[in-house]
Amino acid sequence: MNEKDWRFVKKRTAADGAVYVSADGTRYRRTGGAELRAEAAFQRRIADLKYPVPHILEEGFADDGQYYAVEESLGDQTLHDQAVASLDDGHDLPNGVADTAAQVAARLLRAQAAHLVEPTPGALRQWLQGAGFTQNVFQENPDLDSPRTHTALNHALDHLCTVPLVRGHLDYGLPNVLPAGVIDWQHHGLVPLGYDVLPALEITNFKGGTKGYTASPGQRRRYLAMLDDASLNATGQPLSQNLGTYLLVKALFFLALMRPTDPSRTGKHLKWQYRRQLFTKGLEQYERTGTVDTALFPRLEEFAPRHGAGDHS
């Protein structure tokens, strides 16, 4: 690879390899192993299905034997980047970012709904285990591996039993969304329709305010209304009634891999305890109402004084 043509961007997260951008900014080159090859194959397939994703332009093996894939650039600023850059002294998500997020989400939802996947026995439970990292969560939090938790999760699966499965992102959020489409399909798999897009404005509340922005109630209503309109046109059914179920699974996802092995990492321990409380609050809400309202979650700065502030790094 000619270093004059490509500039290093970052190492890939949760996988070997790195990301580079071309000198003119029009292409990205990613390097990796078998996981990247599978991701590229998946991305080519969904691009053919008119998903709003970058097209794979080139792939192969470099002189060192490492696999690479080159894809078109969808831009250099994600909606997360735009949101952070637009913040003043408050935490309000800019309206323009929220509306663009709804437009891109609706495009993805329509593409997913146009290409449903025939479910196999156990596929929905397999999604739950993968999307919620349940094995890891229960291993790190054995007290949560309880009849109460499993009753709620079984109810969630029953609630979703008629929702069609589609090819999904599994890590969808503003950091992976640009006005032109959706990037980083590393964690792809089958998902119930709406799982990717419905929680996108809600999941920042699982970060405790550390992302810097939060969607307002009005923005959240407009976002869900646009997605319901898209799903009604595509499937004849609204999807927003599934948001609470999806957020219960997200509460598991954000608790995964959080328990520190080093007791001296007080900041990590604090975040683990914080995510445990968010899961508990989400579970309580879901049991009472079948929904989860992330606006009721405490911010990390509110939680910390009651549980030892520690180092938040």
N, C-alpha and C positions, 0 to 999 in steps of 0.2 A: 504493500500500500504506500503510495506516494504521500509523504507528510505535507507536501506543499498543496496537495489537492484536498486533504482532509484534516480537520481540526478535532482534537479530542474534546468530548463533551463531559462524559462521566462514565464510571463503571456501571454495569448493569446491576440492578437490585435483585437479590434473591436468585442470582444465576451468574455463571461465569461469563466473561466477555465484557465488552465496552461499547460505547456509542460515540460515533464521530459525525460531524456535519461537514458537508462539502464547502469549499472555499466560497462558492457563490450562494450558499444557503438554500439550495433547491432540493438537496437530497440528504438523507441520513443513512449511514452505514452502521450496522450492528454486527458484532461478532459474538460467537458463542458455540455451543455444542448441540446435542440432540434436542434440547428443549427449544432452542431458537429455530431449528429446522422445522419442528412441529408447529411452532407459532407461525412461521412464514407460510407453511402449507395451509394452515387454517385461515390466515389473512388473505391469501390468494383466493381461497374458496369463497369467503364472505364478500370479497370485493366483487366477484362475479355475480353475487346475489344482490348487488347494489347497496351493500352496507356502506355507510360513510366512513371509509377507512383509507389509509394510504395504499397506493398500488405498489406491489413489489416490482422493481425495475430490473433487478439483477441479483443473482445469488450464485454461490460457488464455494470453492475452498482456496484459501490463500496459500502462499508458498510454505508457511509453517504448518499447514494441514488444518487450520482452524476454519470453521464454516463462517460465512458472512452473508448478509442479505442487505441490499440497498433498496430503500423505499423513497418515494417522493415526500417532500416536506409539505405539511399542511399549514405551516406557519411557525413562527418562533416564540409565540406567547400563548400559553394555555389560558383558559378562563380563570384558573387559580392565579396565575401570574397577573392577569388583568385586574382581578379583584384586589390583590395585595397592593398593586401599584396605584389603584384608585382610592385607597383608604385615606381618610383625613384623620381626625382625632377619634372617630367612633369605630363601631364594629359592623356597620350596616353594609351588606352586600350591594354593590351598585346595581341599579335597576337594569341597566343595559346588559350587564353580565348575566343577571338572572333570566332576562328575556331571551338572550342568546342561548343560554343553557337549555331552556325549554324548547327552542327551535331545533337544536341539534338532537336533543333527547327524542323529540317527536319523529325526526327523520330516522333515527336508529330503531325506534319502536315500530314504525311502519315497515321497515325492511325486515325486522325479525318476525313480525306478524304475517308477512307475505311468504315466509318459508318455515312453517312449523315442522317440528321433528316428531316422528312417531315415537311415543314413549315405550320403554321396555320395562318389565317388572322391576320395581325397586329403584327406578331412575330418580324419582322425586326425593326419596330418602338419601340416595347417594349425593344428590345436589346439596341437601341439608348438611350432611356430614362434611362435604368438601367446602362449601361456602361458609359454614360456621366453624370450621376447624374443630369440630366437637371432640375428637379424640384428644387433641392437645389441651383444649380448655378443661376437659374433665380430668386429665392427668395432672395439670397444674392446679386445679381447683376441685379436689375430690368431693368437697362438701356440696358442690353444685351438681354432681352426678347423682341426682336424687329423684325419687318418684315425682316430686312437684315439678321439677324442670322437664322431665320426660313427658309428663302429662301435657304441659303447655306445648312442647314441641310436637307431640302427636296430634294435638288439636290444630296446630299450624299446618301440618301435612294434610289433615282432613279438609281444612279450609281451602287448600290449594289444589285439591285432587282433580278439579275440573279445569284448572288453568293450563293452557298448552305449554309445552316445552319448546325452547328456541335455542339457537346458538348464541351464547352470551359472553360477556367480557369478564364478569366476576370481580372486577376491581374498579368499577366505573365510578368516576367522580370528577370534579372540576380540574384536578391536576392532569387528567388524561383526556380532556375535551378542549378542542379548539373550534373556532367558528366554522371551519371547513370539515370537521369530522372528529373521529375518535382514534386515539393512538394506544400503544402498549397493550397488546392482546396476549400477554404472557400467560395469564391465568384463565384462559378461555375454557369454556365447557358448556354443558347444557344447563339452562336456568328456566324457571317459570317466567312466562312473559311479564315484563314489567320490573323484574327484580333488579336489573341493571339501573334503569333510569329513575324509577319512582323515588328512591331514597336519596338522590344525589344532593339535594339542598339540605337534607336532614343530617347527613353523616358528619358534617363539620362539628356538630354539637357533641359527638363522641370524642373529639380532640380536646375538649375542655377550654375552648377559646384560643388555643395556641396557634390556630391557623389565621387568626386575626379578623375574621369576618363571620357574620351570621345572617341568614336570610330572615327577612321580616315575615310576619304572618300573612301579609298581603302578597308578598312574593311567592310564598309557598302555595297559597291558594291559586294564584295565577298559573304557576308551574303545573300543579296537579290538574287544573282545569284544561290546560292545553294538551296534556297527555291523555286525559279522559276523552277529549274530543278526537284525538288521533286513534285511540283504541276503539272507540265507538265506530268510527268510520272503517276501521280495519277488521274488527271482530264482532261488532254489534254489542259489545259489553264494555262498560267502564272498568278500569283497573285500580283506581285509587283506593277502593275498599280493601285491597291487599297490602297497603302500605304498612300497617301495624305489624302484620305477620312478617313482612320482609325486614322491618326494623328489629324485631326480636332476633332474627338470624344475624343481622348486623351487630347486635349487642354481643353475640358470641364471637363474631369475627374480630371485633376490636379488643376482646379480652384475650385472644389467642397470643401465645408467645410473649406474654407480658410479665410472668413471674420471674423475678431476678434470681440468679443462682449465687450472686455475690451479695451478702447482707450489707456490705458497706455502701452499696449503690442506693442511697436513700431516695434519690429522685426517681429512680426506676421503681422502687418499692412503692412510693407514693402513687405513681401512675397506675401501677397494678391494682392497688386498693381502690383508686378512683374508678377504674374501668369495672371492677367488681361491683361497686355501688351502682354504676349506670346499668349494668346487667340486671341487678336486683330490682332497681326502679322500673326498668322496662318490663321485666317479668310481672311485677305487681300490677302495672297498668294493663298489660295484656290479659292477665287473669280477670281483672275487673271489667274491662271494656272491649277487649279484642283489638285495641289500638295501642300505639305508643306515641306519646307526645314528647319529642326531644326538647321542645322549648322549656319543659319543666326540669330538665337536667341542670344540676348546679355546674357552674364553671369551675375549672380546676383551681383558680385563685380563691374561690369560695370554699372549696373542699379542703384545701391544704392547711389552713390555720387550725382546723379541728382534728387533723390527722398527722400533724408534723410536717412543716413546710419542706424541709430538705432541699436538696439540689434538684431543680426542675430540668436539668439538661438531659 
